[in-house]
Amino acid sequence: MLKNKLIDKFADRSARVGVVGMGYVGLPLAVAFAEVGFEVVGVDVDERKVACLRRGESYIEDVPSAVLAPLVASGHLRASADYGALAAVDAISICVPTPLRKTKDPDISYIIHAAEEIAQLGSGKLIVLESTTYPGTTDEVILPRLTLNGEQVGRDFFLAFSPERIDPGRTDYTMYTTPKVIGGTTPDCLDVALALYGTVVQHPAPVSSTASAEMVKLLENTFRAVNIGLVNEVALMCDKLGLDVWEVIDAAATKPYGFMKFTPGPGLGGHCIPIDPHYLSWKLKTLNYTARFIELAAEVNGYMPEYVVGKVVDALNDVRKAVNGSRVLILGVAYKPNVSDVRESPAMDIIHLLQERGAEVAYCDPYVPDLVHEGLELKATVLSEAILESADCVVIVTNHATFDWQKVSKHARLIVDTRNALLNTSPAATVIRL
């Protein structure tokens, strides 16, 4: 019986595991499987990533090369750009991107391509989708492509969805200690998926269906997007009322129950929070329902880069300078502190908007040496007293721990601080906070 055979192979680590998409989600997952003894094959269409992996060189901060290289050298982890390398594996996790189109509609073309390629490899495998998507994708999009030749799910192959919970740069919760939600197309599918993921996670969390598991991921990130949208709007309201939003939030956070602290910022970034809620909103539109909280939060969060630029313009006006021709230094372009990930970073919009107004924009970010985005090409400058003193305005977008905030507050003349990064300094400069 295939089910018992796979479960036994997962238990004794004789199974071979494939991972499609070796990015921020796929590479840590592949490493986790390899570390517990599986032979792992990672597939990615990006030849540069494949070449790096074959050399044992990591391109993701959460996976040090010192961890990756021994796994490659021992043969526990190998990489290929060819789906044919997955022909002999027993399980495949799909970790491909799921971006949004310009219209905010889901682009699941990478999922479809992966499913079609996997369908050609034959049956006898466990297939698990980890890519964030709308409820119904696993059973409505992947399943039909895997049954074209008459294979039966739960008998000839197994299908499940398990949403990734990767948070780049986080060290307090690892893949092993973070509970992992898993939903199967059939009960047997769930059992097989639990057997595989139970080897690399401490707390598997089964749910009744793949659609429920897909919805869990969207709820998690919609929760954050809506609450960030709320606190960003509170920041806008406090600005109108002449109140310090940071003081208000910190005071509210003293309540030991019924309140969870969120902080405002220059906008949303990363692959998940700015994008995932739109998958749910799109799905509900097909059912003639408007996800009002999601759309309102997206409107507020999407406005924040423009609001920050308005703060810069007003700050320069107050010192009798026009933004046109002013030198503006951006501190941090990654979407969150202490990582190099610039996906959906609000810094991109802020830089474009400032350039459109004629500002001369430079940036400092020790994690991002080069910046290429929609016609924008910049190289990072080293943070120094001279660069701070030469800037007409410094804008703190990402509060990396490596920045010397005392130096920034001492040598910059004018600062727009969107992260309250200068809270514990004594600035000589004029500081405008969000």
N, C-alpha and C positions, 0 to 999 in steps of 0.2 A: 504493500500500500504506500503510495507516494507520500502521503502526509507523514506517516511514521518514519519513513526513510529520511525525509528532509529534517524532521525534528531530531532524529538521532545524529545526523551529520552536523547539525548546528551544535549539539551538545558536546560532541567529541572533537569539534573544530576541523573535521575533515572536509567540510563544505568549502566551496570556492564562492567568493562574493564579488559582485560587480557593482561599481558606482558610476553612474552617468552624470557628468557635470562636476568638474573638480575645482569648484570655486569656494566661496566662504562657507557653504554648507557641506558640499561633497567631500572636500579634502579632509576636514576634521573627522567626518564619518568614516572615510576610508582608513584613516590612521587608527581610529578607535577599533575597527574590525581587525586590522593587521596586528595591533598591539595585543589582542587577546588570542592570537594564534591562527586566524584565518589567512588563507591566500587570497589577496585582494587584487582586482584589476580595475583601475580607474580609466574611464573613457572621457575624452574631451575633444571637441572639434578645434580647439585652439592649440595649434602645433607648438606655440611658445610655452604654454603650460606643460604640455607633454614632455618637451625637451628639458624643462626645469626639473620635473619630477623624476625623469630618468637619471638626472645628475644628482638627485637627492637634495635639490635646492627648493626651499619653500618660498612662496610669494605671498603668504598670509601670516600675519603676526601671531595668530593663535596656534600655529603649527611651526615650532622652531625647526630649522634645518637639522639641528642636532638630534631631534626626535625622528624626523623623516628619513634622514640618510641611512641609519642602520636598518630600517624596515625595507628600504629599497635594496640595500646591499645583500640582505638575507633572502631576498626574493619574496618576502611576504607582501610587498606592494610593488606593482608595476603599472605603467601607464601606456595608453595607446590612443590614437585618434580614430581607430577602426572598431566599429561595433562588432566585427567578427571575433575580436578578442574575448567577447562575452559568451561565445557559443557553448563553452563547457562549464560555465558557472552554474551554481545552484540557486542563487538569489541575486536580484538586481534592485538597487535603490536608485530612483530617478531624482536627481537634484539639479534640474536645469532651471534657468531664469524664467520668470513669468512677468515680463514688463507690462506697462500700459501703453496703448497707442495714444496718439495726440488727442484723440476723442475721449480718452479715459475709459475706453473699452479694453477688456482683457486681451492680451496677446498670448495665446497658449500654443503657438506654433512650435515652440521648442518641445513641449510635452508631446504633441502629436507626432513630431518627427521621431522622438525617442521611442514612442509606442510602436510606430510602424517599423522601425529598425529592429526592435526587440521581438516583434511578432515573427520576423523572418528567422529567428534563432532556434525555433522549435519550442516545444512545451517542456514540462517537468520542472519548472522554476517557480520561485516566489518572486513576485514583482511588487515593489512598494514605491508609491509616489510620495515624495517629500516636498515637492515644490508647492508653494502656496497657490491656491486656486479657488474657484467658486464651488459651493456645494453641488455635488453631482458629477464633477469632472471625472473622477476615477471610474465610476460605473457607466457613465454615459459616453465618455470619450475614449478612455483607454480600453475598457472591457470589450467593446465591439471589435476593436482592431486585433485583439488577442484571440478571438474566437472565429475568425474568418474561415479557418480550415476545419471547423467542427469541434475544436477543443472545448471542454467543459470546465468552467471555473469551479474550484473546489474539488476537482477530481484530477484533471490533467495539468493544471497549474493553479497557483494561488495568487490572489490580488488583494492589496491592502493600501491604506493611506495612513501616513504617520507624519504630521506636520513638524518641520524643523523648528527648533527653539535655540538657534545660534544667536548669541549676542556678542558681536566682536569686541574683544578687549576685556570681557568679564572673566574674573578669576574665582569669584566666590561660589559660582555654580558652574560645574563642568558638565560635559555630555553624560558622564556616568551618574552624577548626583541630581541632574534635572529630570523630573518625571517626564515620561514620553507617552503621549497619547497615540493610540493605535486603533484603527477601525478596519475590519475586514469585509469583503464583499459577501462572504458566507462565514458561518461559525468556524469551519475548518480553516478558512483563510486567516481568520484572526488567531487561531491557535498556532499556526505555522509562523506568522509574523511575530507573535509574542515570543516564540522559541528563539527566533533569530535575534531580536532586539534585546531580549533578556540577557544576552551575553555581553552587552556593552552599556546597558543602562540599569541603574539600581532599582528604579521604580517604574515599570511599564504601567500605563493607565489605559486599560481597554474601554472602548465605547461600542455602541450597538451597530454602527454602520460606518462606511467610508464617508458618507455625507455628514454625519455627526462630527467625525474627526476633522473634516474640512471646515466645518462651521466653527469648531473650537478655535482654530488658528485665526479665523477672521474676527471672532469675538475678542480674542486676546489683544489684537492690534487695533481693532476699532475702539476698544476700551481706552487704550492709551491715546489714540488720535483725538477722541472726543474730549478726554480730560485735559489734554494739552491745549486743544482749541478753547476750552472753557477758561483755563488759566491765562492763555494769551489774550482772550477778550477781557478778563479781569485787569490785565496789565494796561490795555487800551482805556478801560474805564477809570482806573486809578490815575492815569495820565491826565484825563479830562478833569478829574476831581482834585488834582494836586496832591495825591497820596503816593506813598512809597509802596509799590506792590510787593517788594521783597519783605518789608516789615510786616505787611498784612499777611502774607503767606506763612512766614515763620511763626507769627503769633497764632494763626489758625492751627498750625501743626502741633501746638502744645496740647491740643485736645487729644486725650488718649483713646478716643473711640469716634467712629462716625466721620473721620476725615482722613484722606490719603494725600500726601504732599506731592504736587506736581509743580514744576517751575516753568515760567515763560521763556521764550527764546526767539531767535531770529527766523524761525521756521522749522519745518520738519525735514529730516534727512534719513538716509539709509534706505534699504530696499523694502522694508516691511511696512512701517507705520504710514508713510505717505501714500503707499500703493495699495496695500491689502484691503482697506475698507472699500475701495472703489470696486473690487471684485464682488463684494457683497451687494453694494449699491446697484451695480450693473445687473446682477442676477435677479434682484427684486424688481427692477424695472421690467424685466421680461415677464413678470407676474403682475404687472400693473400696480406696483407698490413703490412709493417713494421713501427711501431711507433718509428721513429728514435730518436726524442728528449727524449722520455721516456727511451729508452735503453741506450743512452749516459749519461743521468743524473744518471741513476742507476749505471752505471759503475764508474762514478766519485765519487758519494756519497758512493758507496760500498768500494772504495779504501781508504777512509779517515781514518778508524781505523789503517790500515797498515801504512799510512803516519805518524800518531801520534806516533806509536811505533817506526818508523824510527827516529823521532825527539828525542825520549827518548834514543834510542841506541846512536845516535850521541852526545847527551848532556852528557851522561855518558862517552863516549870515550874522550870527550874534557877535562874531569877531571881525566883521566887515570883509568877509571873503566870499567869493562866488565858488560854487562847486566846480564850475567850468574852469579848468586849469589848475585846480587844487591837487596837491599830492595826498592821496589817501592810502594808508597802509592797512591791509586786512591781516589780523592775527588769527590764524587757523582757518583752513578751508575744508578739513575733514568734517563729516556730519556729526561726529561725537568726539569727546576727548580721547587722546592716547591711542588712536588708530589711524590708518592711512586711507580708510574707506571714504570716498567722496561721492558715492552714489546718492543722488537726489539732495545733495548738500545745499542748504539755503545760501551758502557762500557764493555759489555760482550765479544765482539770481541777483544777489547784492552787487557782485562785481560787474555783471552785464548792465544793470541799471545805473551804476555810477559811471561806467564808461559812456553810456548813452547820453549822460548829462555833461560829458566833457572832462570828467576827472581823470587824472593820471594815477592808475591803480597798480600797486605792488602788493605782494603778500609774503608772509612768513609762516611756514609750517614745517617743522622738522620731520614730519611723517610723509609729506607730499612734495618731493623735489620738483616735479613738473606738473603743470595743470593744462589739460587740453579739453575744451568743452565748447561745442557749437561755435567754432570759429575763434574761440579764445585760446591763446597759447601764451602761457607765462611760466617763468622759472622762479622758484622760491628765492627770496633774499634772506640772508642771515640776520637774525635779530641782533642789533647793536645799538649803542647809544647814538651813533651818527644817523642811522636810518630812522630812529625814533624822533630825533630832534629835527630832521629834515621834513618829516611828514606834517602836513597841515592838519590832518585828522587821522587818528588811529581808531580802527573799529575792531573790537574784540568779538569774533564770531564763534570761535571754538576755544574753550578754556583748557588747553593741554597742560598737564602737570609740569611739563618741562619748561614752560615759559617762566621767566623771572618777572613776576608781576611787580615786585618792588622797583625793578629797573624800568619797567614800562611806565609806572605811575610817576617816577622821578624825572624821566627824560622826555616823555611825550608832552606836547603842549595842549592838545585837545583830544579827548577820548570819548567814544561812544561805546559803552560797555553793555553788550546784550546778554551777558551771562552772570553778572554780578561777581566777576572774577576779582575785582579790586576791593572786595569787602574788607579784607584784613590788611590793607595797605594804607598809607597816608599820602595820597596823591598831591603833588605840587601842581599838577595839571587841572584843567577844567574837565570834569567828568560828567557825562550825561548817561544816566542809566536807563534801561528799558522801562 
